[in-house]
Amino acid sequence: DAGFRDDAEGSVHLFRSKIAASLRQTFIRRPRRWLPLFPLFYLTTRVADRVFDDTHGQIIVVSAVR
């Protein structure tokens, strides 16, 4: 109703692998404990999503245009 339409090319699925989803869940449970390892978590998540794209994605970022 507001005149927006989704931009399919701008949509991104995050945490698309089981490994990435597991790392996300681990980090969310105790973020203060795992914060020093965040760069390693981030890198592993990015690589796992690229290599093992085996789930639908836990977070979807959608772009919209008017």
C-alpha positions in Angstrom: 0.0 0.0 0.0 2.9 2.3 0.6 4.2 1.9 -2.9 7.3 -0.2 -2.2 8.3 -3.3 -4.0 11.0 -5.8 -3.1 14.3 -5.8 -4.9 15.1 -9.5 -5.4 18.8 -8.7 -6.2 19.2 -6.8 -3.0 17.8 -9.6 -0.8 20.3 -11.5 1.2 19.9 -14.7 3.3 22.3 -14.9 6.3 23.3 -18.0 8.2 22.5 -20.4 5.3 24.6 -23.3 6.6 24.1 -25.5 9.6 27.6 -24.6 10.8 26.9 -20.9 10.6 23.5 -21.4 12.4 25.2 -23.3 15.1 27.9 -20.7 15.6 25.2 -18.0 15.8 23.3 -19.9 18.4 26.5 -20.4 20.4 27.3 -16.7 20.3 23.8 -15.6 21.2 23.7 -17.7 24.3 26.8 -16.1 25.9 27.9 -13.1 23.8 30.2 -11.6 26.4 32.1 -14.9 26.7 32.6 -15.3 22.9 33.1 -11.6 22.0 37.0 -12.0 21.9 36.5 -14.7 19.3 33.9 -12.7 17.2 36.3 -12.2 14.2 36.9 -16.0 14.0 33.1 -16.6 14.4 32.4 -14.1 11.6 35.0 -15.5 9.2 33.9 -19.1 9.8 30.3 -18.1 9.3 31.0 -16.4 6.0 33.1 -19.3 4.7 30.5 -21.9 5.8 27.6 -20.0 4.2 29.6 -19.8 0.9 30.6 -23.5 0.9 27.8 -25.3 2.6 24.7 -23.4 1.5 22.3 -26.1 2.9 19.5 -24.3 4.7 17.1 -21.6 4.0 18.8 -18.9 6.1 17.9 -17.7 9.6 17.9 -14.0 8.8 16.7 -12.4 5.5 17.7 -8.9 4.7 15.3 -7.5 2.1 15.8 -4.3 0.1 12.8 -2.4 -1.2 12.5 0.3 -3.8 9.8 2.8 -4.4 
